[in-house]
Amino acid sequence: MSEDLLKMLKPIKKVVNNTFYILSNDSKPIEPRTYSSFYKSFMKSLGMPDLKFHGLRHSFATRCIESNCDYKTVSSLLGHSNINTTLNLYVHPNLEHKKKCIEQMFKALK
């Protein structure tokens, strides 16, 4: 867990019972539709576009890869049992990567 995330979660720790769920602060989990409704209204209040919750996972993976995190680590963070799943879903070479590849090949041939 990163230091930044730890700082955000630390205040919550004061009110959470160790046997309770984090999001509900109760011994029972939140009903999924309740959480979904909260998420939609929260995104709307921030002026964010309508983005499905799973889209956050995709954005996280994409930003990790764009930040040059190694694929195996990203795969592990996402809980994929096989790195090929991560590569097939999240790694898409863009035009800039393709140009660099061609340039590297020409440099190697000189």
Buried (B, 14 or more C-beta within 10 A) or exposed (E): EEEEEEEEEEEEEEEBEEEBEEEBEEEEEBEEEEBEEEBBEEBEEEEEEEEEEEEEBBEBBBEBBEEEEEBEEBBEEBEBEEBEEBBEBBBEEEEEEEEEEEEEEEEEEE
